Amino acid sequence: MSLFNFWRKKEAASSEQPFPKVDLHAHILPDVDDGSKDEAMSLEMMEAALKAYVVHINATAHHRNTLSPETAEIQDAFSKIKALRDKNLLPLSLSCSMETEFYPEVETFFKDCRVSLTGKAGKYALIEFTSDVNQQAAVAAVFQLSLSGFRPVVVHPERFYFVQRHPEAAGEMQSRGALIMPNATSFVGHYGQVAKETAESILKNGAADALSSDAHRPDYYEQYAAGCRWVAKKYGDKLVNDLTWKNPCRILGYEPETERDDFDPFL
């Protein structure tokens, strides 16, 4: 039986009990950006993720003006965490991509760099915006990427100034083809009160497609789990299941409703 179907059969009916989660955004690659410092920390992060009932992690590396590891560095770091997982017999599956800071030529970058994208079809791009990008520019950017065949996944929108000023911008980007992925940690105040209130507005307006940890250290996963519990308590287990399991699985190319027990594209 595949890892994903094993967890599906154990899925609980209450948020007070464990249920499986897919984390599409975590900086667990050792020594490539401002996330994990070394392999020891990467191992701690994977163990912490498992305690939060995460069964799949998409290991992300920053790609921005001030922090842009080479593809070979990312691939080497990804090989290291897979070896750590196997050595320690962790029941965790892994994928790898980048979290890319938007810039005008990013479409060409996506076409030329396979590791920049995630998903079985290789068309989903994790995007963040700089502080000088306004609402109009962000909406235009995600729309252009969608027209070009890429599906933008806008990460931590609650931290962008233009969304904090205009929370409806998340829904507008969503209507132009983007998927919206707040950090679950924001719901328990990890980034401050403004980000918390903005994340709550996004959720209340139905503009969230997934939740992630954006983990940079092991302790993020305690707050990730607490944020998921907050959402479950306020909006119900079904929404948490959609945002941490069902929708992320589909982004990665796995249909959680399938009856094919031998189908697991992530191991």
Phi, psi and omega in degrees: 000139181289160179303317185291320179289329175301314180289326179299321181290339179265359186304132185268161181268354184228144179293347177283350180244161182292145169214152189288151180222151174245125181254108185275358188210099179210134183267069183262357179290128186287128168060041175242339180208213183270015178267231182306133182278329183201180183295326179298318178291322178301318178296316177300321181293319178295321177294320178294322178298318179297324177295334176271008179067031170277130181247348175217135176237129168268106183283118185251147174239137178296143167227103182210174183304321186264357186204095185221083177296150178289155180304319180298323177296317181295316180297321179294317179295323179294321177299323181293317182288329175294321177294320177298316179301313183293318181297323183263007175055045181277129179281068188220132174257157191223147167223177186213139174198189179250157166253109191256128174284128185294137171211161190304328183265016187295332179299318178295320178300316179298322181292329186265342186236100184298324183288351177287343186247160178230174181095151181301325179276351178065040183235357182264130183239120176282119188239137168234160183243148176282167186292342182269359180277132179260177184301313182299317181294320181294317179297317178297322182295312182292327178295317180295319178297320178296319178296332182275001176099003178256145178254105180290136171247105184279115183271152181030058180298334181294348180263353180276136183301319184292330176282324177298323178282327183223080183304336178294347179298329178298315178294326179292318176296320178300318181291343179262012173112356181274155167258142187248124187229088174293163171276130178299331180296337181295331183289346177246021170083019183300326182252015177100172187292320182296315178296322178298311181295323179293317178299320178296321178295319178300315181294315181299325181277002178072025185262002180268135177253336181201164173235143179228174179267327189051038186294135174243344179213165182302323186291345177301328186289335173295318179288325175302311180297320179295321177296320177296321178294323178298315180296317180298318181294323184273324187239353177103157182295327183300317180295318177299317178299318178297318188277337182247354183225294188299305182292315176300322177301318182292324175299319181283346178102019180242128178264109185295344180275353185296149177263003181279101183290346182266004185262109177211100187279003191255341185288000000 
